[in-house]
Structure formats: C-alpha cells, structure tokens
C-alpha cells in the first residue's frame, strides 16, 4: 500500500468493503468496480479559489468589453486588413 501512496502522491488511501455513502464536500467518481472519492476541501482553499476565480471572471469580462468597444469603432475596423481566402 505504501507504494501506491507514493506513486499516486496520496496522503491517505481508504478501502472499504461496501458503499461509503455521501461524503460532504468531496467529489465522487463511481464506476461498476469501485467508487473513487477525492477530498478537494482538504487540498484546496475553497474561499481563496472562489476569490481567484471571481477575479479571473472580472478580468475576462473587462477584456471582452474592451474588444467589443474596439470592434464597434469604425476607424479600428477600417484599419483591419481585408480577409483573403
């Protein structure tokens, strides 16, 4: 079992004989042979990740608005090269 932990870079591996039921804040990947559960909340700062993603969305929204403004500008469009087939 130690080899599996090292190769998979796991801190813990649990094996049970039956269904484990619902586990809060964990992602489950059930298959016909086994259920794989990954405790993301133990490895990821959920509040920090949420803040990071919100900032990323805000930055992308600003970039989209900027590009839309450029495309709405006739002078900008006139300077664009013609499309060649």
C-alpha positions in Angstrom: 0.0 0.0 0.0 2.9 2.4 0.7 4.0 2.1 -3.0 0.5 3.1 -4.2 0.5 6.1 -1.9 3.9 7.2 -3.1 3.2 6.6 -6.8 -0.2 8.3 -6.7 1.1 11.1 -4.5 -1.6 10.4 -1.9 -1.6 11.3 1.7 -4.2 8.7 2.5 -6.0 5.8 0.9 -9.1 4.2 2.4 -10.6 0.9 1.4 -14.0 -0.3 2.5 -16.0 -3.4 1.8 -19.3 -1.7 1.0 -20.7 1.6 -0.2 -19.3 4.5 1.7 -22.4 6.8 1.3 -22.4 10.5 0.8 -19.3 12.4 1.9 -19.6 16.2 2.4 -17.5 18.4 0.0 -15.9 15.5 -1.8 -16.1 14.7 -5.4 -17.1 11.1 -6.2 -16.4 9.1 -9.3 -18.4 5.9 -9.1 -17.7 3.0 -11.5 -19.0 -0.5 -11.8 -16.0 -1.8 -9.9 -15.3 0.9 -7.3 -16.0 4.5 -6.1 -13.2 7.0 -6.2 -13.6 9.9 -3.8 -11.3 12.9 -3.8 -11.5 15.3 -0.8 -10.9 18.6 -2.6 -11.7 20.6 0.5 -8.7 19.1 2.3 -6.3 20.1 -0.6 -7.8 23.3 -1.9 -8.6 26.6 -0.1 -12.2 26.9 -1.3 -12.6 30.5 -0.3 -9.3 31.5 -1.9 -10.1 29.6 -5.0 -13.5 31.2 -5.2 -11.9 34.7 -4.9 -9.3 33.9 -7.5 -12.0 32.7 -10.0 -14.2 35.8 -9.4 -11.1 38.0 -10.2 -10.4 35.9 -13.3 -14.0 36.3 -14.5 -13.9 40.1 -13.8 -10.7 40.4 -15.8 -12.1 38.4 -18.7 -15.3 40.5 -18.7 -13.2 43.7 -18.9 -11.2 42.2 -21.8 -14.4 41.3 -23.6 -15.8 44.8 -23.1 -12.6 46.3 -24.4 -12.6 44.1 -27.6 -16.3 44.9 -28.2 -15.5 48.6 -27.9 -12.7 48.2 -30.4 -14.9 46.3 -32.8 -17.6 48.9 -32.5 -15.1 51.6 -33.6 -15.3 52.2 -37.4 -11.8 53.6 -37.5 -10.4 50.4 -35.9 -12.3 48.2 -38.4 -11.2 50.3 -41.4 -7.5 49.7 -40.5 -8.0 45.9 -40.3 -6.6 44.0 -43.2 -9.0 42.6 -45.7 -9.8 38.9 -45.3 -8.2 36.7 -48.0 -9.5 33.3 -48.9 
